[in-house]
Amino acid sequence: AQSVSQHNHHVILSEAASLELGCNYSYGGTVNLFWYVQYPGQHLQLLLKYFSGDPLVKGIKGFEAEFIKSKFSFNLRKPSVQWSDTAEYFCAFYGGSQGNLIFGKGTKLSVKP
Amino acid sequence: GAGVSQTPSNKVTEKGKYVELRCDPISGHTALYWYRQSLGQGPEFLIYFQGTGAADDSGLPNDRFFAVRPEGSVSTLKIQRTERGDSAVYLCASSGGDEQFFGPGTRLTVL
């Protein structure tokens, strides 16, 4: 079955620390990968996406993610987090021509000022 | 409007009652999706419309759940004989291409 595994449920960092959130997906074919972010009290927003080409994709607010096909992974990174990055982060994908997204359970990030 | 809107933002109902949740997609978006997000979980797919027709309803949990999009714009998710386990945030998303834009959700509480 198609699924997404996000390894960390809750990550707590101090400002300026580096961030890496793990994401592994389960699907044997071509995938389209996404990271969504949900700030407190707000709706889901797209952070970045990968469809094809350069496996290192850059998104908004200094975030980037690397697609490693051999590891079925799409980890999210940011070199230096800010208090305003406190949010919940969701990894998602859809396979082939399907449109519906398969989401992970999310990782809550708390950044201490 | 600028984004996807959903009404009501909160709905409290009693077990066994019928509820309708509404989604107004971004103007011009032909694809519309419904997801359900339970506490501590990521969104789970329910149903997908392309225009007026349901292109994929494989995520609907049972026949108490039904959704329509009669004119290819606004969509309504209908839940009959609600159960306490239906309590969740119901999310709607629309798409005009390869990105889905999400609404704020409707928080449904079944007492």
Contacts between the chains, C-beta under 8 A, distances in Angstrom:
chain1	res1	chain2	res2	distance
A	4	B	42	7.4
A	32	B	98	6.9
A	36	B	102	7.7
A	42	B	104	7.8
A	43	B	3	8.0
A	43	B	4	8.0
A	43	B	91	7.9
A	43	B	102	5.1
A	43	B	103	6.2
A	43	B	104	4.5
A	43	B	105	6.7
A	44	B	43	7.5
A	44	B	91	7.2
A	44	B	93	8.0
A	44	B	102	4.0
A	45	B	102	7.5
A	46	B	99	5.8
A	46	B	100	7.8
A	46	B	101	7.8
A	49	B	98	7.4
A	49	B	99	6.7
A	51	B	98	6.7
A	90	B	42	5.3
A	90	B	43	7.5
A	92	B	42	7.4
A	98	B	56	7.5
A	99	B	31	6.2
A	99	B	33	7.1
A	99	B	48	5.6
A	99	B	55	7.5
A	99	B	56	7.5
A	99	B	95	7.2
A	100	B	33	6.2
A	100	B	45	4.0
A	100	B	48	5.3
A	100	B	56	6.2
A	100	B	59	6.9
A	101	B	33	7.7
A	101	B	35	7.7
A	101	B	43	7.3
A	101	B	45	6.7
A	101	B	100	6.5
A	102	B	45	7.3
A	103	B	35	7.9
A	103	B	42	3.3
A	103	B	43	4.9
A	103	B	44	7.2
A	104	B	42	5.3
A	105	B	40	6.9
A	105	B	41	5.6
A	105	B	42	5.1
A	106	B	41	7.7
A	106	B	42	5.2
